Amino acid sequence: MRILVVEDEPLLAGAVAEWLRGDAHAVDVVHDGGAALERIDVHDYDVVVLDRDLPVVHGDDVCRALASGDPAGRGQSVRVIMLTAAAAIDDRVAGLSLGADDYLPKPFAFPELAARVAALGRRSRPAAPPILQRAGIRLDPHRREVFRDGRYVPLSRKEFGVLAELLRADGAAVSAEHLLEKVWDEHADPFTNAVRIAMLKLRRKLGDPPIVLTDPGVGYRIQ
């Protein structure tokens, strides 16, 4: 998934981002609400991890903007989990009433945050089976395991993310631009060869016969 972490404490923001990247997500980080709205206008995020007490634009206002879908269609499909030190029931109710999909008080356990983010991500996309399978490939997103015809295939985070997107497409072609958007973060150069290199490595690891095809000018697909 593509995730935006909005947290004004740099150490916490970095720790959250690294934990989520460990689950093969593409994660961007900003430290104020204004920057968050700018990023959301540019990128198609699945989930926003949103601190409530933010400088520049308050987290409540960011959440309202996402819930309303304005401007420029912002927030029409993104899911929001709100983080805050205020843990009282009234505070949780207030956060959810702003349009947040989930609410997690600080301090929190990283595994719980990751599980809640994954659950929201499943809601932001069309329903998909818990195990992705096609052409002898079996991918378990939760265990982060891939098998081809019963043989375990060790993959890097990027390779795993690319394969998951191809399997979710169910035989349709997936463009390099889509893969950059969903598997890489905002620091990826759109003119880089990162997708092509990851695809070469993925094909090598999956072995013969080749099952990842290239549709010239369109993208990649699993036959």
C-alpha positions in Angstrom: 0.0 0.0 0.0 0.9 3.7 -0.3 0.8 5.3 3.2 1.3 8.8 4.4 2.5 9.3 8.0 1.6 12.8 9.4 3.4 13.3 12.7 5.1 16.3 14.1 7.5 14.4 16.3 10.3 13.4 13.8 11.6 10.4 15.8 8.1 8.9 16.2 7.3 9.6 12.6 10.5 7.9 11.4 9.9 4.9 13.7 6.3 4.4 12.4 7.5 4.7 8.8 10.2 2.2 9.2 7.9 -0.3 10.9 5.3 0.0 8.1 8.0 -0.3 5.5 9.0 -3.6 7.1 5.5 -4.8 5.9 6.5 -3.9 2.3 4.4 -0.7 2.2 5.6 2.5 0.5 5.6 5.2 3.1 5.9 9.0 2.9 6.4 11.2 5.9 5.4 14.9 6.6 5.4 16.8 9.9 2.5 19.3 9.6 -1.0 19.4 8.3 -0.4 21.8 5.4 2.3 19.5 4.0 -0.1 16.6 4.4 -2.8 18.2 2.3 -0.2 19.0 -0.4 1.0 15.4 -0.6 -2.6 14.0 -0.7 -3.4 16.3 -3.7 -0.4 14.7 -5.5 -0.4 11.0 -4.5 -3.0 8.3 -4.4 -2.7 7.1 -0.8 -4.5 4.1 0.6 -4.1 5.1 4.3 -3.2 8.2 6.2 -1.7 7.8 9.7 -2.7 11.2 11.1 -1.6 12.8 14.4 -4.3 15.0 15.8 -2.2 17.8 17.2 -0.4 19.2 14.2 1.2 22.6 13.4 0.2 24.8 10.4 -3.1 22.9 9.8 -4.6 21.1 12.7 -5.2 17.4 12.4 -8.9 17.9 12.8 -9.0 20.1 9.8 -7.0 17.7 7.7 -9.4 14.9 8.7 -12.4 17.1 7.7 -10.9 17.9 4.3 -10.2 14.2 3.7 -13.7 13.2 4.7 -15.3 15.8 2.5 -13.3 14.9 -0.5 -12.5 18.6 -1.2 -10.7 20.2 -2.9 -9.7 18.4 -6.1 -11.3 15.1 -5.1 -9.0 14.8 -2.1 -9.7 11.9 0.2 -12.4 10.2 -1.8 -11.0 6.7 -1.1 -8.2 7.2 1.5 -8.7 5.8 4.9 -7.6 7.7 8.0 -6.3 6.4 11.4 -6.0 9.2 13.9 -3.3 9.2 16.6 -3.4 11.3 19.7 -2.3 11.5 23.3 -6.0 12.2 24.3 -7.4 8.7 25.1 -10.7 9.6 26.8 -13.9 8.2 25.3 -15.1 11.7 24.3 -11.9 12.4 22.5 -12.2 9.1 20.5 -15.8 9.9 19.6 -14.9 13.4 18.5 -12.1 12.0 16.3 -14.4 9.5 14.6 -17.1 12.1 14.2 -14.6 14.2 12.1 -14.5 11.4 9.6 -11.6 9.2 10.8 -11.9 5.5 10.1 -10.0 4.5 13.3 -8.5 6.1 16.4 -5.5 4.9 18.3 -4.3 6.6 21.5 -0.6 7.2 22.3 1.4 5.4 23.4 0.6 2.5 21.1 2.3 -0.8 20.1 3.7 -0.8 16.6 2.3 -4.2 15.8 -1.2 -3.0 16.7 -0.8 0.1 14.5 0.4 -2.0 11.6 -2.5 -4.4 12.0 -5.0 -1.5 12.0 -3.4 0.1 9.0 -3.5 -3.2 7.1 -7.2 -3.6 8.0 -8.0 -0.1 6.7 -6.0 -0.8 3.6 -8.2 -3.7 2.8 -11.2 -1.4 3.1 -9.7 1.2 0.7 -9.4 -1.3 -2.1 -11.8 -3.7 -3.8 -12.1 -6.9 -1.8 -9.3 -9.4 -2.5 -8.8 -12.9 -1.3 -6.5 -13.3 1.8 -4.1 -15.4 -0.3 -3.3 -14.2 -3.8 -2.8 -17.0 -6.4 -2.3 -17.2 -10.1 -0.2 -19.3 -12.5 1.2 -21.4 -9.8 2.1 -18.4 -7.6 0.9 -18.3 -4.1 1.4 -15.0 -2.1 0.4 -14.6 1.5 0.4 -10.9 2.3 0.2 -11.4 6.1 3.1 -13.9 6.4 4.9 -12.2 3.6 5.6 -15.5 1.9 5.7 -16.4 -1.8 5.7 -19.9 -3.3 5.8 -21.0 -6.9 4.6 -24.5 -7.5 5.3 -25.3 -3.9 8.8 -23.8 -4.0 9.5 -21.0 -1.5 10.7 -17.8 -3.3 12.6 -15.3 -1.1 11.8 -11.7 -2.3 12.9 -8.2 -1.2 10.3 -5.7 0.0 10.0 -4.1 -3.4 9.9 -7.4 -5.3 7.1 -8.6 -3.0 5.2 -5.4 -3.4 5.5 -5.5 -7.2 4.3 -9.2 -7.3 1.4 -8.4 -5.0 0.2 -5.6 -7.4 0.5 -7.9 -10.4 -1.5 -10.6 -8.7 -4.2 -8.2 -7.6 -4.6 -7.2 -11.2 -5.7 -10.8 -12.0 -4.2 -11.0 -15.4 -4.7 -7.3 -16.4 -1.6 -5.2 -17.3 -0.2 -3.0 -14.6 1.7 0.1 -15.7 5.1 1.1 -14.4 3.6 4.3 -13.2 1.1 2.5 -11.1 3.9 0.3 -9.6 5.9 3.4 -8.8 2.9 5.0 -7.1 2.0 2.0 -5.0 5.3 0.3 -4.2 7.9 3.1 -4.1 7.7 6.3 -1.9 7.8 9.9 -3.0 11.6 9.9 -3.2 11.5 7.6 -6.2 12.5 9.3 -9.5 9.7 8.8 -12.0 12.3 8.5 -14.7 14.3 5.8 -12.9 14.8 2.3 -14.0 13.7 1.0 -10.5 10.6 -0.8 -11.8 12.5 -2.4 -14.7 15.3 -3.6 -12.4 12.9 -4.9 -9.8 11.0 -6.8 -12.5 14.3 -8.4 -13.8 15.1 -9.6 -10.3 11.6 -10.8 -9.7 11.5 -12.8 -12.9 14.9 -14.3 -12.1 13.7 -15.4 -8.7 10.4 -16.8 -9.9 12.3 -18.9 -12.5 11.3 -20.7 -15.6 9.0 -20.9 -17.5 8.6 -17.1 -17.4 5.1 -16.0 -16.2 5.6 -12.2 -15.9 4.9 -10.8 -19.4 5.5 -7.3 -20.8 2.9 -5.6 -22.8 4.9 -3.0 -24.8 3.6 0.5 -24.0 1.1 -0.8 -21.5 2.8 -2.5 -18.6 3.4 -5.9 -17.0 1.0 -8.8 -16.3 1.0 -12.4 -15.1 -0.3 -14.6 -17.8 
